[in-house]
Amino acid sequence: MTELRIEYLHEEIERLTRGLESLNLELASLLHVNIVCTECGSDDVLLSASVRWDVETQEYNVANIYDGEHECGTCGHLCDIPRVPI
Ligand SMILES: [Zn+2]
């Protein structure tokens, strides 16, 4: 393989890598969502959860999140948890 061919392949790899990095950023932005109140649109939504004490870390760890039980901290409305793209 000639040096020119190797240089060309190296440039192609760099170009493809830049394209993948750009695509990863776009995909990451598509995966970001926000949880909002269906009544007022506020994202000040409270969820019920249970926690478990971890002796090793000396912290509580979330053991379970109850998706069906949440309340809007702004208007007090109880509703489902719609997730909207950011
Ligand atoms: Zn609300």
PDB file of the backbone (N, CA, C, O) and the ligand in Angstrom, with CONECT records:
HET     ZN  A 101       1
ATOM      1  N   MET A   1       0.845  -1.187   0.000  1.00  0.00           N
ATOM      2  CA  MET A   1       0.000   0.000   0.000  1.00  0.00           C
ATOM      3  C   MET A   1       0.888   1.247   0.000  1.00  0.00           C
ATOM      4  O   MET A   1       1.819   1.361   0.797  1.00  0.00           O
ATOM      5  N   THR A   2       0.593   2.145  -0.876  1.00  0.00           N
ATOM      6  CA  THR A   2       1.421   3.345  -0.990  1.00  0.00           C
ATOM      7  C   THR A   2       1.130   4.312   0.156  1.00  0.00           C
ATOM      8  O   THR A   2       0.104   4.225   0.831  1.00  0.00           O
ATOM      9  N   GLU A   3       2.072   5.235   0.348  1.00  0.00           N
ATOM     10  CA  GLU A   3       1.892   6.236   1.410  1.00  0.00           C
ATOM     11  C   GLU A   3       0.688   7.120   1.141  1.00  0.00           C
ATOM     12  O   GLU A   3      -0.020   7.514   2.068  1.00  0.00           O
ATOM     13  N   LEU A   4       0.452   7.437  -0.143  1.00  0.00           N
ATOM     14  CA  LEU A   4      -0.706   8.264  -0.494  1.00  0.00           C
ATOM     15  C   LEU A   4      -2.006   7.564  -0.134  1.00  0.00           C
ATOM     16  O   LEU A   4      -2.946   8.185   0.363  1.00  0.00           O
ATOM     17  N   ARG A   5      -2.047   6.268  -0.392  1.00  0.00           N
ATOM     18  CA  ARG A   5      -3.248   5.482  -0.086  1.00  0.00           C
ATOM     19  C   ARG A   5      -3.471   5.447   1.436  1.00  0.00           C
ATOM     20  O   ARG A   5      -4.601   5.586   1.904  1.00  0.00           O
ATOM     21  N   ILE A   6      -2.407   5.263   2.186  1.00  0.00           N
ATOM     22  CA  ILE A   6      -2.505   5.237   3.650  1.00  0.00           C
ATOM     23  C   ILE A   6      -2.965   6.600   4.169  1.00  0.00           C
ATOM     24  O   ILE A   6      -3.810   6.680   5.060  1.00  0.00           O
ATOM     25  N   GLU A   7      -2.403   7.664   3.607  1.00  0.00           N
ATOM     26  CA  GLU A   7      -2.800   9.014   4.024  1.00  0.00           C
ATOM     27  C   GLU A   7      -4.270   9.256   3.705  1.00  0.00           C
ATOM     28  O   GLU A   7      -4.995   9.842   4.509  1.00  0.00           O
ATOM     29  N   TYR A   8      -4.717   8.798   2.510  1.00  0.00           N
ATOM     30  CA  TYR A   8      -6.113   8.961   2.129  1.00  0.00           C
ATOM     31  C   TYR A   8      -7.023   8.217   3.117  1.00  0.00           C
ATOM     32  O   TYR A   8      -8.034   8.759   3.562  1.00  0.00           O
ATOM     33  N   LEU A   9      -6.660   6.980   3.454  1.00  0.00           N
ATOM     34  CA  LEU A   9      -7.474   6.195   4.387  1.00  0.00           C
ATOM     35  C   LEU A   9      -7.507   6.851   5.771  1.00  0.00           C
ATOM     36  O   LEU A   9      -8.541   6.846   6.440  1.00  0.00           O
ATOM     37  N   HIS A  10      -6.380   7.409   6.192  1.00  0.00           N
ATOM     38  CA  HIS A  10      -6.325   8.085   7.483  1.00  0.00           C
ATOM     39  C   HIS A  10      -7.277   9.284   7.493  1.00  0.00           C
ATOM     40  O   HIS A  10      -7.997   9.500   8.467  1.00  0.00           O
ATOM     41  N   GLU A  11      -7.277  10.057   6.410  1.00  0.00           N
ATOM     42  CA  GLU A  11      -8.180  11.209   6.312  1.00  0.00           C
ATOM     43  C   GLU A  11      -9.643  10.773   6.291  1.00  0.00           C
ATOM     44  O   GLU A  11     -10.502  11.430   6.880  1.00  0.00           O
ATOM     45  N   GLU A  12      -9.919   9.664   5.612  1.00  0.00           N
ATOM     46  CA  GLU A  12     -11.296   9.148   5.571  1.00  0.00           C
ATOM     47  C   GLU A  12     -11.755   8.711   6.961  1.00  0.00           C
ATOM     48  O   GLU A  12     -12.892   8.969   7.356  1.00  0.00           O
ATOM     49  N   ILE A  13     -10.867   8.052   7.694  1.00  0.00           N
ATOM     50  CA  ILE A  13     -11.199   7.633   9.066  1.00  0.00           C
ATOM     51  C   ILE A  13     -11.489   8.851   9.928  1.00  0.00           C
ATOM     52  O   ILE A  13     -12.452   8.845  10.694  1.00  0.00           O
ATOM     53  N   GLU A  14     -10.682   9.890   9.821  1.00  0.00           N
ATOM     54  CA  GLU A  14     -10.919  11.117  10.597  1.00  0.00           C
ATOM     55  C   GLU A  14     -12.251  11.759  10.209  1.00  0.00           C
ATOM     56  O   GLU A  14     -12.990  12.234  11.071  1.00  0.00           O
ATOM     57  N   ARG A  15     -12.556  11.772   8.893  1.00  0.00           N
ATOM     58  CA  ARG A  15     -13.803  12.370   8.433  1.00  0.00           C
ATOM     59  C   ARG A  15     -14.998  11.581   8.977  1.00  0.00           C
ATOM     60  O   ARG A  15     -15.974  12.166   9.447  1.00  0.00           O
ATOM     61  N   LEU A  16     -14.912  10.259   8.910  1.00  0.00           N
ATOM     62  CA  LEU A  16     -15.999   9.418   9.408  1.00  0.00           C
ATOM     63  C   LEU A  16     -16.144   9.552  10.925  1.00  0.00           C
ATOM     64  O   LEU A  16     -17.259   9.548  11.447  1.00  0.00           O
ATOM     65  N   THR A  17     -15.029   9.668  11.624  1.00  0.00           N
ATOM     66  CA  THR A  17     -15.069   9.826  13.082  1.00  0.00           C
ATOM     67  C   THR A  17     -15.772  11.121  13.450  1.00  0.00           C
ATOM     68  O   THR A  17     -16.594  11.142  14.366  1.00  0.00           O
ATOM     69  N   ARG A  18     -15.454  12.209  12.743  1.00  0.00           N
ATOM     70  CA  ARG A  18     -16.132  13.491  12.996  1.00  0.00           C
ATOM     71  C   ARG A  18     -17.633  13.364  12.728  1.00  0.00           C
ATOM     72  O   ARG A  18     -18.448  13.912  13.470  1.00  0.00           O
ATOM     73  N   GLY A  19     -17.992  12.641  11.669  1.00  0.00           N
ATOM     74  CA  GLY A  19     -19.404  12.437  11.352  1.00  0.00           C
ATOM     75  C   GLY A  19     -20.117  11.665  12.444  1.00  0.00           C
ATOM     76  O   GLY A  19     -21.247  11.996  12.803  1.00  0.00           O
ATOM     77  N   LEU A  20     -19.464  10.632  12.979  1.00  0.00           N
ATOM     78  CA  LEU A  20     -20.060   9.840  14.057  1.00  0.00           C
ATOM     79  C   LEU A  20     -20.216  10.669  15.326  1.00  0.00           C
ATOM     80  O   LEU A  20     -21.223  10.555  16.024  1.00  0.00           O
ATOM     81  N   GLU A  21     -19.225  11.501  15.624  1.00  0.00           N
ATOM     82  CA  GLU A  21     -19.326  12.352  16.820  1.00  0.00           C
ATOM     83  C   GLU A  21     -20.509  13.304  16.687  1.00  0.00           C
ATOM     84  O   GLU A  21     -21.249  13.528  17.644  1.00  0.00           O
ATOM     85  N   SER A  22     -20.678  13.862  15.488  1.00  0.00           N
ATOM     86  CA  SER A  22     -21.801  14.770  15.249  1.00  0.00           C
ATOM     87  C   SER A  22     -23.126  14.028  15.375  1.00  0.00           C
ATOM     88  O   SER A  22     -24.078  14.543  15.959  1.00  0.00           O
ATOM     89  N   LEU A  23     -23.185  12.818  14.825  1.00  0.00           N
ATOM     90  CA  LEU A  23     -24.399  12.008  14.902  1.00  0.00           C
ATOM     91  C   LEU A  23     -24.719  11.639  16.352  1.00  0.00           C
ATOM     92  O   LEU A  23     -25.882  11.662  16.756  1.00  0.00           O
ATOM     93  N   ASN A  24     -23.699  11.302  17.130  1.00  0.00           N
ATOM     94  CA  ASN A  24     -23.906  10.962  18.539  1.00  0.00           C
ATOM     95  C   ASN A  24     -24.494  12.138  19.306  1.00  0.00           C
ATOM     96  O   ASN A  24     -25.368  11.949  20.152  1.00  0.00           O
ATOM     97  N   LEU A  25     -24.021  13.362  19.018  1.00  0.00           N
ATOM     98  CA  LEU A  25     -24.569  14.541  19.683  1.00  0.00           C
ATOM     99  C   LEU A  25     -26.032  14.739  19.316  1.00  0.00           C
ATOM    100  O   LEU A  25     -26.851  15.079  20.171  1.00  0.00           O
ATOM    101  N   GLU A  26     -26.365  14.523  18.033  1.00  0.00           N
ATOM    102  CA  GLU A  26     -27.762  14.668  17.602  1.00  0.00           C
ATOM    103  C   GLU A  26     -28.638  13.618  18.274  1.00  0.00           C
ATOM    104  O   GLU A  26     -29.736  13.927  18.736  1.00  0.00           O
ATOM    105  N   LEU A  27     -28.159  12.385  18.330  1.00  0.00           N
ATOM    106  CA  LEU A  27     -28.939  11.327  18.973  1.00  0.00           C
ATOM    107  C   LEU A  27     -29.126  11.612  20.457  1.00  0.00           C
ATOM    108  O   LEU A  27     -30.213  11.400  20.994  1.00  0.00           O
ATOM    109  N   ALA A  28     -28.085  12.085  21.123  1.00  0.00           N
ATOM    110  CA  ALA A  28     -28.178  12.392  22.550  1.00  0.00           C
ATOM    111  C   ALA A  28     -29.233  13.466  22.786  1.00  0.00           C
ATOM    112  O   ALA A  28     -29.989  13.391  23.755  1.00  0.00           O
ATOM    113  N   SER A  29     -29.290  14.473  21.902  1.00  0.00           N
ATOM    114  CA  SER A  29     -30.282  15.534  22.089  1.00  0.00           C
ATOM    115  C   SER A  29     -31.688  14.997  21.861  1.00  0.00           C
ATOM    116  O   SER A  29     -32.640  15.485  22.469  1.00  0.00           O
ATOM    117  N   LEU A  30     -31.834  13.993  20.988  1.00  0.00           N
ATOM    118  CA  LEU A  30     -33.150  13.406  20.749  1.00  0.00           C
ATOM    119  C   LEU A  30     -33.610  12.563  21.936  1.00  0.00           C
ATOM    120  O   LEU A  30     -34.811  12.418  22.165  1.00  0.00           O
ATOM    121  N   LEU A  31     -32.667  12.011  22.687  1.00  0.00           N
ATOM    122  CA  LEU A  31     -33.018  11.135  23.794  1.00  0.00           C
ATOM    123  C   LEU A  31     -33.322  11.900  25.070  1.00  0.00           C
ATOM    124  O   LEU A  31     -33.880  11.327  26.006  1.00  0.00           O
ATOM    125  N   HIS A  32     -32.968  13.189  25.133  1.00  0.00           N
ATOM    126  CA  HIS A  32     -33.255  13.967  26.322  1.00  0.00           C
ATOM    127  C   HIS A  32     -34.738  14.303  26.384  1.00  0.00           C
ATOM    128  O   HIS A  32     -35.306  14.797  25.410  1.00  0.00           O
ATOM    129  N   VAL A  33     -35.355  14.041  27.504  1.00  0.00           N
ATOM    130  CA  VAL A  33     -36.767  14.345  27.676  1.00  0.00           C
ATOM    131  C   VAL A  33     -36.944  15.116  28.973  1.00  0.00           C
ATOM    132  O   VAL A  33     -36.051  15.163  29.819  1.00  0.00           O
ATOM    133  N   ASN A  34     -38.101  15.709  29.106  1.00  0.00           N
ATOM    134  CA  ASN A  34     -38.461  16.371  30.351  1.00  0.00           C
ATOM    135  C   ASN A  34     -39.799  15.806  30.797  1.00  0.00           C
ATOM    136  O   ASN A  34     -40.614  15.406  29.966  1.00  0.00           O
ATOM    137  N   ILE A  35     -40.026  15.773  32.076  1.00  0.00           N
ATOM    138  CA  ILE A  35     -41.291  15.305  32.626  1.00  0.00           C
ATOM    139  C   ILE A  35     -42.078  16.537  33.027  1.00  0.00           C
ATOM    140  O   ILE A  35     -41.616  17.343  33.834  1.00  0.00           O
ATOM    141  N   VAL A  36     -43.275  16.682  32.458  1.00  0.00           N
ATOM    142  CA  VAL A  36     -44.049  17.899  32.680  1.00  0.00           C
ATOM    143  C   VAL A  36     -45.471  17.569  33.113  1.00  0.00           C
ATOM    144  O   VAL A  36     -46.000  16.496  32.824  1.00  0.00           O
ATOM    145  N   CYS A  37     -46.069  18.521  33.813  1.00  0.00           N
ATOM    146  CA  CYS A  37     -47.462  18.422  34.251  1.00  0.00           C
ATOM    147  C   CYS A  37     -48.382  18.569  33.042  1.00  0.00           C
ATOM    148  O   CYS A  37     -48.179  19.451  32.208  1.00  0.00           O
ATOM    149  N   THR A  38     -49.401  17.699  32.947  1.00  0.00           N
ATOM    150  CA  THR A  38     -50.334  17.795  31.820  1.00  0.00           C
ATOM    151  C   THR A  38     -51.317  18.948  32.002  1.00  0.00           C
ATOM    152  O   THR A  38     -51.963  19.367  31.041  1.00  0.00           O
ATOM    153  N   GLU A  39     -51.438  19.469  33.231  1.00  0.00           N
ATOM    154  CA  GLU A  39     -52.383  20.551  33.481  1.00  0.00           C
ATOM    155  C   GLU A  39     -51.773  21.926  33.176  1.00  0.00           C
ATOM    156  O   GLU A  39     -52.370  22.728  32.458  1.00  0.00           O
ATOM    157  N   CYS A  40     -50.569  22.195  33.732  1.00  0.00           N
ATOM    158  CA  CYS A  40     -49.998  23.541  33.592  1.00  0.00           C
ATOM    159  C   CYS A  40     -48.679  23.570  32.810  1.00  0.00           C
ATOM    160  O   CYS A  40     -48.184  24.647  32.480  1.00  0.00           O
ATOM    161  N   GLY A  41     -48.108  22.399  32.511  1.00  0.00           N
ATOM    162  CA  GLY A  41     -46.873  22.354  31.733  1.00  0.00           C
ATOM    163  C   GLY A  41     -45.606  22.540  32.547  1.00  0.00           C
ATOM    164  O   GLY A  41     -44.509  22.535  31.987  1.00  0.00           O
ATOM    165  N   SER A  42     -45.734  22.704  33.864  1.00  0.00           N
ATOM    166  CA  SER A  42     -44.568  22.882  34.723  1.00  0.00           C
ATOM    167  C   SER A  42     -43.761  21.577  34.797  1.00  0.00           C
ATOM    168  O   SER A  42     -44.320  20.483  34.732  1.00  0.00           O
ATOM    169  N   ASP A  43     -42.433  21.717  34.935  1.00  0.00           N
ATOM    170  CA  ASP A  43     -41.618  20.514  35.129  1.00  0.00           C
ATOM    171  C   ASP A  43     -41.269  20.316  36.600  1.00  0.00           C
ATOM    172  O   ASP A  43     -40.364  19.552  36.935  1.00  0.00           O
ATOM    173  N   ASP A  44     -41.988  21.007  37.470  1.00  0.00           N
ATOM    174  CA  ASP A  44     -41.828  20.829  38.919  1.00  0.00           C
ATOM    175  C   ASP A  44     -42.721  19.663  39.349  1.00  0.00           C
ATOM    176  O   ASP A  44     -43.710  19.844  40.061  1.00  0.00           O
ATOM    177  N   VAL A  45     -42.347  18.463  38.899  1.00  0.00           N
ATOM    178  CA  VAL A  45     -43.160  17.273  39.125  1.00  0.00           C
ATOM    179  C   VAL A  45     -42.509  16.403  40.209  1.00  0.00           C
ATOM    180  O   VAL A  45     -41.317  16.101  40.158  1.00  0.00           O
ATOM    181  N   LEU A  46     -43.319  16.019  41.175  1.00  0.00           N
ATOM    182  CA  LEU A  46     -42.834  15.191  42.276  1.00  0.00           C
ATOM    183  C   LEU A  46     -43.273  13.754  42.060  1.00  0.00           C
ATOM    184  O   LEU A  46     -44.429  13.492  41.729  1.00  0.00           O
ATOM    185  N   LEU A  47     -42.352  12.831  42.246  1.00  0.00           N
ATOM    186  CA  LEU A  47     -42.646  11.415  42.121  1.00  0.00           C
ATOM    187  C   LEU A  47     -42.500  10.756  43.477  1.00  0.00           C
ATOM    188  O   LEU A  47     -41.670  11.162  44.291  1.00  0.00           O
ATOM    189  N   SER A  48     -43.312   9.735  43.716  1.00  0.00           N
ATOM    190  CA  SER A  48     -43.151   8.942  44.928  1.00  0.00           C
ATOM    191  C   SER A  48     -42.123   7.856  44.659  1.00  0.00           C
ATOM    192  O   SER A  48     -42.087   7.265  43.580  1.00  0.00           O
ATOM    193  N   ALA A  49     -41.287   7.605  45.662  1.00  0.00           N
ATOM    194  CA  ALA A  49     -40.266   6.573  45.511  1.00  0.00           C
ATOM    195  C   ALA A  49     -39.966   5.969  46.869  1.00  0.00           C
ATOM    196  O   ALA A  49     -40.229   6.576  47.906  1.00  0.00           O
ATOM    197  N   SER A  50     -39.420   4.781  46.850  1.00  0.00           N
ATOM    198  CA  SER A  50     -38.929   4.188  48.089  1.00  0.00           C
ATOM    199  C   SER A  50     -37.408   4.115  47.989  1.00  0.00           C
ATOM    200  O   SER A  50     -36.846   3.928  46.910  1.00  0.00           O
ATOM    201  N   VAL A  51     -36.763   4.266  49.133  1.00  0.00           N
ATOM    202  CA  VAL A  51     -35.306   4.251  49.164  1.00  0.00           C
ATOM    203  C   VAL A  51     -34.818   3.206  50.161  1.00  0.00           C
ATOM    204  O   VAL A  51     -35.536   2.804  51.077  1.00  0.00           O
ATOM    205  N   ARG A  52     -33.598   2.787  49.957  1.00  0.00           N
ATOM    206  CA  ARG A  52     -32.995   1.783  50.832  1.00  0.00           C
ATOM    207  C   ARG A  52     -31.642   2.318  51.295  1.00  0.00           C
ATOM    208  O   ARG A  52     -30.860   2.834  50.496  1.00  0.00           O
ATOM    209  N   TRP A  53     -31.376   2.186  52.599  1.00  0.00           N
ATOM    210  CA  TRP A  53     -30.113   2.639  53.167  1.00  0.00           C
ATOM    211  C   TRP A  53     -28.983   1.704  52.769  1.00  0.00           C
ATOM    212  O   TRP A  53     -29.115   0.484  52.858  1.00  0.00           O
ATOM    213  N   ASP A  54     -27.856   2.289  52.323  1.00  0.00           N
ATOM    214  CA  ASP A  54     -26.673   1.509  51.957  1.00  0.00           C
ATOM    215  C   ASP A  54     -25.594   1.779  52.997  1.00  0.00           C
ATOM    216  O   ASP A  54     -25.076   2.892  53.089  1.00  0.00           O
ATOM    217  N   VAL A  55     -25.262   0.769  53.769  1.00  0.00           N
ATOM    218  CA  VAL A  55     -24.285   0.922  54.844  1.00  0.00           C
ATOM    219  C   VAL A  55     -22.909   1.271  54.279  1.00  0.00           C
ATOM    220  O   VAL A  55     -22.182   2.065  54.877  1.00  0.00           O
ATOM    221  N   GLU A  56     -22.543   0.691  53.141  1.00  0.00           N
ATOM    222  CA  GLU A  56     -21.220   0.916  52.562  1.00  0.00           C
ATOM    223  C   GLU A  56     -21.016   2.375  52.156  1.00  0.00           C
ATOM    224  O   GLU A  56     -19.991   2.974  52.482  1.00  0.00           O
ATOM    225  N   THR A  57     -21.988   2.945  51.446  1.00  0.00           N
ATOM    226  CA  THR A  57     -21.847   4.319  50.949  1.00  0.00           C
ATOM    227  C   THR A  57     -22.383   5.351  51.932  1.00  0.00           C
ATOM    228  O   THR A  57     -22.142   6.548  51.772  1.00  0.00           O
ATOM    229  N   GLN A  58     -23.123   4.882  52.967  1.00  0.00           N
ATOM    230  CA  GLN A  58     -23.748   5.778  53.939  1.00  0.00           C
ATOM    231  C   GLN A  58     -24.696   6.763  53.260  1.00  0.00           C
ATOM    232  O   GLN A  58     -24.770   7.935  53.628  1.00  0.00           O
ATOM    233  N   GLU A  59     -25.420   6.256  52.259  1.00  0.00           N
ATOM    234  CA  GLU A  59     -26.409   7.065  51.541  1.00  0.00           C
ATOM    235  C   GLU A  59     -27.640   6.216  51.257  1.00  0.00           C
ATOM    236  O   GLU A  59     -27.580   4.986  51.259  1.00  0.00           O
ATOM    237  N   TYR A  60     -28.772   6.906  51.008  1.00  0.00           N
ATOM    238  CA  TYR A  60     -29.963   6.217  50.533  1.00  0.00           C
ATOM    239  C   TYR A  60     -29.835   5.985  49.037  1.00  0.00           C
ATOM    240  O   TYR A  60     -29.344   6.858  48.321  1.00  0.00           O
ATOM    241  N   ASN A  61     -30.261   4.840  48.556  1.00  0.00           N
ATOM    242  CA  ASN A  61     -30.346   4.549  47.131  1.00  0.00           C
ATOM    243  C   ASN A  61     -31.808   4.350  46.768  1.00  0.00           C
ATOM    244  O   ASN A  61     -32.559   3.726  47.517  1.00  0.00           O
ATOM    245  N   VAL A  62     -32.210   4.877  45.625  1.00  0.00           N
ATOM    246  CA  VAL A  62     -33.585   4.705  45.181  1.00  0.00           C
ATOM    247  C   VAL A  62     -33.807   3.234  44.847  1.00  0.00           C
ATOM    248  O   VAL A  62     -33.105   2.664  44.012  1.00  0.00           O
ATOM    249  N   ALA A  63     -34.795   2.627  45.509  1.00  0.00           N
ATOM    250  CA  ALA A  63     -35.102   1.216  45.273  1.00  0.00           C
ATOM    251  C   ALA A  63     -36.230   1.062  44.261  1.00  0.00           C
ATOM    252  O   ALA A  63     -36.250   0.104  43.489  1.00  0.00           O
ATOM    253  N   ASN A  64     -37.179   2.015  44.266  1.00  0.00           N
ATOM    254  CA  ASN A  64     -38.310   1.901  43.359  1.00  0.00           C
ATOM    255  C   ASN A  64     -38.915   3.284  43.134  1.00  0.00           C
ATOM    256  O   ASN A  64     -39.025   4.082  44.065  1.00  0.00           O
ATOM    257  N   ILE A  65     -39.300   3.556  41.909  1.00  0.00           N
ATOM    258  CA  ILE A  65     -39.992   4.805  41.573  1.00  0.00           C
ATOM    259  C   ILE A  65     -41.399   4.426  41.141  1.00  0.00           C
ATOM    260  O   ILE A  65     -41.590   3.580  40.267  1.00  0.00           O
ATOM    261  N   TYR A  66     -42.382   5.065  41.767  1.00  0.00           N
ATOM    262  CA  TYR A  66     -43.771   4.763  41.461  1.00  0.00           C
ATOM    263  C   TYR A  66     -44.251   5.738  40.394  1.00  0.00           C
ATOM    264  O   TYR A  66     -44.715   6.836  40.702  1.00  0.00           O
ATOM    265  N   ASP A  67     -44.134   5.319  39.129  1.00  0.00           N
ATOM    266  CA  ASP A  67     -44.467   6.190  38.006  1.00  0.00           C
ATOM    267  C   ASP A  67     -45.909   6.673  38.024  1.00  0.00           C
ATOM    268  O   ASP A  67     -46.195   7.757  37.516  1.00  0.00           O
ATOM    269  N   GLY A  68     -46.813   5.908  38.588  1.00  0.00           N
ATOM    270  CA  GLY A  68     -48.217   6.281  38.543  1.00  0.00           C
ATOM    271  C   GLY A  68     -48.624   7.275  39.611  1.00  0.00           C
ATOM    272  O   GLY A  68     -49.748   7.775  39.578  1.00  0.00           O
ATOM    273  N   GLU A  69     -47.745   7.578  40.561  1.00  0.00           N
ATOM    274  CA  GLU A  69     -48.102   8.457  41.659  1.00  0.00           C
ATOM    275  C   GLU A  69     -47.192   9.687  41.644  1.00  0.00           C
ATOM    276  O   GLU A  69     -46.080   9.656  42.171  1.00  0.00           O
ATOM    277  N   HIS A  70     -47.666  10.741  41.049  1.00  0.00           N
ATOM    278  CA  HIS A  70     -46.876  11.966  41.051  1.00  0.00           C
ATOM    279  C   HIS A  70     -47.802  13.163  41.142  1.00  0.00           C
ATOM    280  O   HIS A  70     -49.000  13.072  40.871  1.00  0.00           O
ATOM    281  N   GLU A  71     -47.224  14.275  41.527  1.00  0.00           N
ATOM    282  CA  GLU A  71     -47.997  15.490  41.745  1.00  0.00           C
ATOM    283  C   GLU A  71     -47.199  16.688  41.247  1.00  0.00           C
ATOM    284  O   GLU A  71     -45.978  16.742  41.395  1.00  0.00           O
ATOM    285  N   CYS A  72     -47.903  17.641  40.659  1.00  0.00           N
ATOM    286  CA  CYS A  72     -47.255  18.854  40.193  1.00  0.00           C
ATOM    287  C   CYS A  72     -46.989  19.767  41.390  1.00  0.00           C
ATOM    288  O   CYS A  72     -47.904  20.071  42.156  1.00  0.00           O
ATOM    289  N   GLY A  73     -45.749  20.201  41.550  1.00  0.00           N
ATOM    290  CA  GLY A  73     -45.391  21.098  42.641  1.00  0.00           C
ATOM    291  C   GLY A  73     -45.879  22.519  42.413  1.00  0.00           C
ATOM    292  O   GLY A  73     -45.872  23.324  43.344  1.00  0.00           O
ATOM    293  N   THR A  74     -46.299  22.844  41.203  1.00  0.00           N
ATOM    294  CA  THR A  74     -46.769  24.191  40.878  1.00  0.00           C
ATOM    295  C   THR A  74     -48.280  24.325  41.062  1.00  0.00           C
ATOM    296  O   THR A  74     -48.739  25.260  41.719  1.00  0.00           O
ATOM    297  N   CYS A  75     -49.066  23.393  40.485  1.00  0.00           N
ATOM    298  CA  CYS A  75     -50.526  23.534  40.545  1.00  0.00           C
ATOM    299  C   CYS A  75     -51.187  22.443  41.378  1.00  0.00           C
ATOM    300  O   CYS A  75     -52.388  22.520  41.641  1.00  0.00           O
ATOM    301  N   GLY A  76     -50.437  21.434  41.797  1.00  0.00           N
ATOM    302  CA  GLY A  76     -51.000  20.379  42.632  1.00  0.00           C
ATOM    303  C   GLY A  76     -51.776  19.333  41.875  1.00  0.00           C
ATOM    304  O   GLY A  76     -52.362  18.435  42.480  1.00  0.00           O
ATOM    305  N   HIS A  77     -51.792  19.431  40.553  1.00  0.00           N
ATOM    306  CA  HIS A  77     -52.538  18.481  39.728  1.00  0.00           C
ATOM    307  C   HIS A  77     -51.889  17.100  39.789  1.00  0.00           C
ATOM    308  O   HIS A  77     -50.666  16.973  39.734  1.00  0.00           O
ATOM    309  N   LEU A  78     -52.734  16.056  39.905  1.00  0.00           N
ATOM    310  CA  LEU A  78     -52.239  14.679  39.812  1.00  0.00           C
ATOM    311  C   LEU A  78     -52.470  14.204  38.390  1.00  0.00           C
ATOM    312  O   LEU A  78     -53.584  14.301  37.875  1.00  0.00           O
ATOM    313  N   CYS A  79     -51.430  13.691  37.752  1.00  0.00           N
ATOM    314  CA  CYS A  79     -51.595  13.281  36.363  1.00  0.00           C
ATOM    315  C   CYS A  79     -50.582  12.211  35.990  1.00  0.00           C
ATOM    316  O   CYS A  79     -49.732  11.818  36.789  1.00  0.00           O
ATOM    317  N   ASP A  80     -50.701  11.753  34.750  1.00  0.00           N
ATOM    318  CA  ASP A  80     -49.731  10.802  34.208  1.00  0.00           C
ATOM    319  C   ASP A  80     -48.402  11.519  34.034  1.00  0.00           C
ATOM    320  O   ASP A  80     -48.295  12.726  34.253  1.00  0.00           O
ATOM    321  N   ILE A  81     -47.412  10.771  33.643  1.00  0.00           N
ATOM    322  CA  ILE A  81     -46.092  11.373  33.456  1.00  0.00           C
ATOM    323  C   ILE A  81     -45.768  11.435  31.972  1.00  0.00           C
ATOM    324  O   ILE A  81     -45.161  10.509  31.434  1.00  0.00           O
ATOM    325  N   PRO A  82     -46.159  12.502  31.311  1.00  0.00           N
ATOM    326  CA  PRO A  82     -45.764  12.617  29.917  1.00  0.00           C
ATOM    327  C   PRO A  82     -44.297  13.013  29.812  1.00  0.00           C
ATOM    328  O   PRO A  82     -43.839  13.900  30.533  1.00  0.00           O
ATOM    329  N   ARG A  83     -43.583  12.382  28.947  1.00  0.00           N
ATOM    330  CA  ARG A  83     -42.177  12.737  28.720  1.00  0.00           C
ATOM    331  C   ARG A  83     -42.106  13.417  27.363  1.00  0.00           C
ATOM    332  O   ARG A  83     -42.487  12.839  26.345  1.00  0.00           O
ATOM    333  N   VAL A  84     -41.619  14.637  27.359  1.00  0.00           N
ATOM    334  CA  VAL A  84     -41.565  15.398  26.110  1.00  0.00           C
ATOM    335  C   VAL A  84     -40.102  15.617  25.727  1.00  0.00           C
ATOM    336  O   VAL A  84     -39.261  15.859  26.593  1.00  0.00           O
ATOM    337  N   PRO A  85     -39.801  15.533  24.438  1.00  0.00           N
ATOM    338  CA  PRO A  85     -38.427  15.788  23.984  1.00  0.00           C
ATOM    339  C   PRO A  85     -38.015  17.215  24.326  1.00  0.00           C
ATOM    340  O   PRO A  85     -38.836  18.131  24.278  1.00  0.00           O
ATOM    341  N   ILE A  86     -36.760  17.401  24.666  1.00  0.00           N
ATOM    342  CA  ILE A  86     -36.248  18.729  24.984  1.00  0.00           C
ATOM    343  C   ILE A  86     -35.712  19.361  23.719  1.00  0.00           C
ATOM    344  O   ILE A  86     -35.227  20.492  23.751  1.00  0.00           O
TER     345      ILE A  86
HETATM  346 ZN    ZN A 101     -49.131  21.648  37.116  1.00  0.00          ZN2+
END
